[in-house]
Structure formats: structure tokens, C-alpha cells
Amino acid sequence: MSLCNESSLNFDKAKSKFTRNGLPTEAALKVLVEKIGAYDSNFKRVDAKADPEQYNNHLLKSFEVRATLEFSRDRKSMSVIAHDKSQKKNLMFIKGAPDYIINGCDEVLTPSGVKPIKNKK
């Protein structure tokens, strides 16, 4: 969500509230990343008011964005190609309309592993 996102979260000290720059849905995705919590056990959270995007920023350190395909009404999605520094390979992150995303996939990651998608329309 962090790589495929052009919004930003801020804390307005004067009003003592969190604010966003960018589209509401984009900002909501960044908030979701912060609220879900860290899957990286080495990550140590500090005061959210000091850095509302601390986990998003932590995730970004592991990747180098190589290319962005902006949102298109025809494709119904936005895509980012990023280089994973630890695995030394490129990955594509896509967000968009579920029907578009599912139609472009052959497999899905489930709690029990990768499974083929059956009965796509």
C-alpha cells in the first residue's frame, strides 16, 4: 500500500488532529498499513504524532521504485514496479478494481499457501 500510493498523512499540532494530503481512499490505505501493525519484528514504533507514516516509511526503505503506471480508467488500476533490495528482484504492486485484478491473476495467496484461481469469469 505504501509503494502504490501518492497520499501523505500528517499531524496538525495547532488543531491537534491528523490530516491527509491526497485522495481520501489513498490516505485510508496508508492508515490501514499503520493500524494493521508491523510484521517486521525489528520495527519499533514511536509516537504516531511525530511520524504518522512511520511503518509505511519503514517499508519503503526495503524497495526502490523503478516505474509507475498511473491510474487508467481503461485498466482500472495503478501499478508500481519496485526493486526489492533484500531479495534482489523486481516486484509489481497493483491496486485497482477487484474484477480487473482477479482477471489478471492465475493464483491467490491463502493462509494455506498459493492456490490456483478457478472459475474466473
Secondary structure, 3 states (H helix, E strand, C coil): CCCCCCCEEEEECCCCEEEEECCHHHHHHHHHHHHHCCCCCCCCCCCCCCCCCHHHHHHHCCEEEEEEEEEECCCCEEEEEEEECCCCEEEEEEEECHHHHHHCCCEEEECCEEEECCCCC
